[in-house]
Amino acid sequence: MNEIRPRLKNQIKKAYLNLIRQENRVLIVGDLHAPFELAGYFSFIKETYAKYNCNKVIFIGDIIDNHFASYHETSADGLGGGDELDLAIKQVSKWYKAFPDAYVTLGNHDLIIMRKAQTSAIPTKWIKTYKEVLGTPGWEFVNEVEIDNVMYIHGIGSKAHIRAVKNMQSTVQGHHHTEAYTHWYVGKKMKVFGMQIGCGIDSKSYAMAYGKWFPKSAIGCGVVIGGHTPFNVLMDL
């Protein structure tokens, strides 16, 4: 008996061909601030990855919070350094299991310990790498990464749309927890976009108390297809 195979036509066929086209489909995960990430954000990210057939993952920075070592005032009732780090490593492990091959752009919270080591004049030879501490040998920790002429960076300082215009290069950033947008700038011969992707934090945690007077956190992520099609995906809360 011959197998009957359905034939795709018209717009359905075009949509299918676009979905299987060989191009980078980048999922950008927002600031996690482990161990203070929002419950449900992990499932939301996995669903988004599958929904848009993504094949690359970038964590946009502040993957851990390091609240215990903050340069700002810390909670007197918070976890000690060892306990906070152990819990952060436990949370990060599930992300690594789900996405064992990824880039992580270093954020200001990720860098706290390295900065304090430099302040204390500790040579870098004495310091473990992020991969070693977090148990993520397959992740690449970088200051920035470029894919399809789009720059991905944590974004300390300027917001994405400002940096995109300044460098005349499409730019994706995190850092600003209350911002989630994609802004295009179009000229006669080129176009660039700036994308802020939101975050995945639990704004009610004690580590986020500094933001209690800020606007509501934008819980979400971003997707960039082929460097040409960027869009934000916000989590239903």
C-alpha positions as CSV (number, residue, x, y, z in Angstrom):
1,M,0.0,0.0,0.0
2,N,1.4,3.4,-1.0
3,E,2.0,5.9,1.7
4,I,-0.1,9.0,1.3
5,R,1.9,12.2,2.1
6,P,0.2,15.5,2.4
7,R,1.5,18.2,0.1
8,L,2.0,21.7,1.4
9,K,0.8,24.6,-0.7
10,N,0.9,28.4,-1.0
11,Q,1.5,30.3,2.3
12,I,1.7,27.1,4.4
13,K,4.5,25.8,2.2
14,K,6.3,29.2,2.4
15,A,6.0,29.2,6.2
16,Y,7.4,25.6,6.4
17,L,10.3,26.4,4.2
18,N,11.1,29.5,6.3
19,L,11.0,27.4,9.4
20,I,13.5,24.8,8.2
21,R,15.8,27.3,6.4
22,Q,19.5,26.8,7.3
23,E,20.2,30.0,9.2
24,N,20.9,31.1,12.7
25,R,17.9,31.3,15.0
26,V,19.2,32.8,18.2
27,L,17.3,32.7,21.5
28,I,18.4,35.3,23.9
29,V,17.8,34.5,27.6
30,G,17.3,37.5,29.9
31,D,19.2,38.3,33.2
32,L,18.6,35.4,35.6
33,H,20.4,36.6,38.7
34,A,20.5,33.1,40.1
35,P,19.5,32.0,42.7
36,F,16.8,34.8,42.4
37,E,15.2,33.8,39.1
38,L,11.5,33.8,38.6
39,A,9.6,30.5,39.0
40,G,8.3,29.4,35.6
41,Y,10.9,31.3,33.6
42,F,12.9,28.2,32.8
43,S,9.9,26.5,31.3
44,F,8.9,29.6,29.4
45,I,12.4,29.7,27.8
46,K,12.4,26.0,26.8
47,E,8.9,26.5,25.2
48,T,10.1,29.6,23.3
49,Y,13.2,27.7,22.0
50,A,11.0,24.9,20.6
51,K,8.3,27.2,19.3
52,Y,10.6,29.2,17.1
53,N,12.9,26.3,16.2
54,C,16.0,28.0,17.7
55,N,19.4,26.6,17.2
56,K,21.6,29.0,19.1
57,V,21.4,30.3,22.7
58,I,22.9,33.4,24.3
59,F,22.5,34.2,28.0
60,I,22.7,38.0,28.0
61,G,24.5,38.4,31.3
62,D,24.0,38.6,35.1
63,I,23.4,34.8,35.1
64,I,24.3,34.9,38.8
65,D,23.5,37.7,41.3
66,N,26.4,37.6,43.8
67,H,24.2,39.6,46.2
68,F,26.3,38.6,49.2
69,A,29.3,40.4,47.6
70,S,27.6,43.4,46.2
71,Y,29.2,46.8,46.3
72,H,25.9,48.1,47.5
73,E,24.2,47.4,50.8
74,T,23.2,43.8,51.2
75,S,20.3,42.2,53.2
76,A,21.2,41.4,56.8
77,D,18.8,38.5,56.6
78,G,20.1,37.1,53.3
79,L,22.1,34.0,52.5
80,G,25.8,33.8,53.3
81,G,28.2,33.7,50.4
82,G,28.7,29.9,50.3
83,D,24.9,29.1,50.6
84,E,24.0,31.7,47.9
85,L,26.6,30.4,45.5
86,D,25.6,26.7,46.1
87,L,22.0,27.6,45.3
88,A,23.0,29.6,42.3
89,I,25.1,26.6,40.9
90,K,22.1,24.3,41.5
91,Q,19.8,26.6,39.5
92,V,22.3,27.1,36.7
93,S,22.8,23.3,36.4
94,K,19.3,22.9,35.0
95,W,20.0,25.6,32.4
96,Y,23.2,23.9,31.4
97,K,21.5,20.5,31.1
98,A,18.8,22.1,28.8
99,F,21.3,24.2,26.8
100,P,24.8,22.7,27.0
101,D,26.2,24.8,24.1
102,A,25.7,28.5,24.7
103,Y,27.3,31.9,25.0
104,V,27.1,33.9,28.2
105,T,27.9,37.6,27.9
106,L,29.4,38.8,31.2
107,G,27.2,41.2,33.2
108,N,28.1,43.5,36.1
109,H,26.8,41.1,38.7
110,D,28.8,38.2,37.1
111,L,31.9,40.4,37.4
112,I,31.6,41.3,41.0
113,I,33.9,38.7,42.4
114,M,36.5,39.3,39.7
115,R,36.4,43.0,40.5
116,K,36.9,42.4,44.2
117,A,39.8,40.1,43.5
118,Q,41.5,42.8,41.5
119,T,40.7,45.3,44.2
120,S,42.5,43.0,46.6
121,A,45.4,42.6,44.2
122,I,44.8,38.8,43.8
123,P,46.6,37.5,40.6
124,T,44.2,36.0,38.1
125,K,46.2,32.7,38.3
126,W,44.6,32.1,41.7
127,I,41.1,32.6,40.4
128,K,38.9,29.8,38.9
129,T,37.1,30.4,35.6
130,Y,33.3,30.8,35.4
131,K,33.1,27.4,33.7
132,E,34.9,25.8,36.7
133,V,32.8,27.5,39.4
134,L,29.5,27.0,37.8
135,G,30.2,23.5,36.2
136,T,29.4,24.6,32.7
137,P,32.3,23.5,30.5
138,G,30.4,23.9,27.2
139,W,29.5,27.5,27.8
140,E,31.6,30.4,26.4
141,F,31.8,33.3,28.7
142,V,32.5,36.5,26.7
143,N,32.3,40.2,27.0
144,E,30.3,40.4,23.7
145,V,29.6,38.1,20.7
146,E,28.6,38.9,17.1
147,I,26.3,36.7,15.1
148,D,25.1,37.6,11.6
149,N,26.4,41.2,12.1
150,V,24.3,41.6,15.3
151,M,26.1,42.5,18.5
152,Y,25.1,40.8,21.7
153,I,26.3,42.4,24.9
154,H,25.0,42.7,28.5
155,G,24.7,46.4,28.1
156,I,26.1,48.3,31.1
157,G,25.6,52.0,30.4
158,S,23.7,52.8,27.2
159,K,20.5,51.1,26.2
160,A,20.3,49.0,23.1
161,H,18.8,51.6,20.8
162,I,21.4,54.2,21.7
163,R,24.3,51.8,21.3
164,A,22.9,50.6,17.9
165,V,22.8,54.1,16.5
166,K,26.2,55.0,18.0
167,N,27.9,52.0,16.4
168,M,25.6,51.7,13.4
169,Q,25.2,48.0,14.2
170,S,22.2,46.1,15.4
171,T,22.5,45.4,19.1
172,V,20.8,43.2,21.6
173,Q,21.2,43.9,25.4
174,G,19.9,43.0,28.8
175,H,20.8,44.7,32.1
176,H,17.7,47.0,32.1
177,H,15.1,44.8,33.8
178,T,12.1,47.0,33.0
179,E,12.8,47.4,29.3
180,A,11.6,45.1,26.5
181,Y,11.5,46.5,23.0
182,T,12.8,46.3,19.5
183,H,13.5,49.7,17.9
184,W,14.5,50.1,14.2
185,Y,16.5,52.9,12.6
186,V,16.2,53.0,8.8
187,G,18.4,55.1,6.5
188,K,18.8,55.3,2.7
189,K,21.3,52.4,2.5
190,M,21.1,50.5,5.8
191,K,18.9,49.6,8.7
192,V,19.8,48.6,12.3
193,F,17.8,47.7,15.4
194,G,18.3,47.9,19.1
195,M,16.6,45.3,21.3
196,Q,16.2,45.2,25.0
197,I,15.0,41.7,25.9
198,G,13.7,42.0,29.5
199,C,14.8,39.6,32.2
200,G,13.8,36.5,34.2
201,I,14.2,37.7,37.8
202,D,11.9,37.3,40.8
203,S,11.4,41.0,41.6
204,K,10.0,40.1,45.1
205,S,13.2,38.5,46.3
206,Y,15.3,40.3,48.8
207,A,18.2,40.7,46.3
208,M,15.9,42.8,44.1
209,A,14.8,45.1,46.9
210,Y,16.7,48.0,45.3
211,G,14.3,48.0,42.4
212,K,11.1,48.2,44.5
213,W,10.4,51.7,43.3
214,F,11.2,50.9,39.6
215,P,8.5,50.1,37.0
216,K,7.4,46.5,36.8
217,S,10.1,44.1,35.5
218,A,9.6,43.0,31.9
219,I,9.8,39.2,32.1
220,G,10.7,37.9,28.7
221,C,13.4,37.0,26.1
222,G,14.3,37.7,22.5
223,V,14.6,35.8,19.2
224,V,16.7,36.9,16.3
225,I,16.4,35.0,13.0
226,G,19.2,35.2,10.5
227,G,20.2,38.7,11.8
228,H,17.3,40.1,9.9
229,T,14.2,39.4,12.0
230,P,14.2,40.3,15.7
231,F,11.3,40.1,18.1
232,N,10.6,40.1,21.8
233,V,8.7,37.3,23.5
234,L,7.1,38.2,26.8
235,M,6.1,35.7,29.4
236,D,2.4,35.5,30.5
237,L,2.2,36.3,34.2
